[in-house]
Amino acid sequence: MGFAYNANYFRWFEIGRTELLRSLGLTYKAIEIKGLFLPVSEAFCKYIAPVLYDDILQIETALDIRIKGGMKFDYTIFSEDGEKILAKGYTKHACVDRNGRVVRPPEFLVKLITSHATPS
């Protein structure tokens, strides 16, 4: 069938983001129940090598909560064997309350993320 459609990379980023949060014991649904929403405010992808239909991929996701009023997820998409980088990108997310007002990342989220952070 050829090359994967370029917008699919952002779908794969979303999968990486969702699974990272899930690995921390948190789901988007649980975050929203607490009154916090994380809309995407910026997205970027650098396409490095083509992905073909039916390729199996690895997605590495890192999270930075030092962004004022939000957070940033960084993504690297690898080939199945993890040897080849296919794409790199990021998404920035605002933290907003139920009324759409920008808020700081809440303490429960900051504590959870920093407790799982690896020392740099």
N, C-alpha and C positions, 0 to 999 in steps of 0.2 A: 504493500500500500504506500510505501514511501515514508516521508518524514512526519513526525508528530507535529500537530498544529501548535503554533507558538503560544497561544493563550493557555494551552494545557500546562505550561510550566508554572503558571500562577495557581492552577488547581493543585499541582504537586506541592507548591509552597504551602498552600492551605492545609493539605494533608500533613505535611511536616509540622506545621504550627499546632494543629489539633492534637497530633500524637505526642508532641513534646509536652503540652499541657496535661494530657491524659497520663503520661509517664510520671508526672508530678502529683497525680491524684486529683486533678482538677479538670472539669469539662467546661466548655463554653456555656452550657445550660446552667451549671452551678454558678458561674460568674454572673450571668444575667439575673439569676434568682436573687443574688445579693445586690442587684441594682446597678451593676457596672456593665458597660458595653464597650467593645473594642473595635470601632470602625477603622477600616484601612484609610489612612490619610496620604500615603505615598507608597508606590510600588516600583521596583526596578528589577530587571533581569538582564544579565550579560550571557548571551548564548555563545558557548565556547566550542562545542562539538555537537553534531546533529544527534537527535534521538529518533530512532526508527519505531514505527508501529510495532507493538508487541515486545519492545525491549523491557527488560526488568531493571529497575532503578533502585538506587539507595539515596535517601534524602537525609542530610545532616542539617540539623537546625540548632541555632544558638539564640539566646534571648538576652537582650540588654534593657534593663529597666531604668537606666540613668538618663533617659530622654525626658525632657521637661514635658509634663502633661501627657505622658504616654509611654510607649515601649517600642522596641525595634527587634524584629526577628531577622536573623541572617541565615541564608540557605546555601547549601552546596549540593548539587545533584551529581551523583556518581554513576558510572556504569555498574552493572550487576556485581562484578568482581571487586569494585571499589578502587580500581586502578586508574580510571580515567575520569577527570572532571568534565562534565558535560555542560554545566551552567552554574552560575553564582548569582545571587540576588538578595534582595531584602524587601521587607514590608515594614512600614511604620504605622503604628496604631495609636489613635487618641484614646484616652480613658475618659468616658463621658458617663454622666448619671442618667437617670430616667428622663430628665428634661432636656438632655442633649448638651448640658454644660460640661466643659472640660474640667476634670478633677485630677488630682494626683493619683498615681497608683495606690490603692488602699493598702493598709498595713498587712492584712491577711495575705495579699498577693505578694508583697515585697518580702515578707518573712518566708513564705513558701519557696519563692524563687531563690533567695539568698541562701537558704538552708540546703539547697541542692546545687549551688554554684561550685565549680571547681576553682581552686586558687589559681591566680594568673602569675 
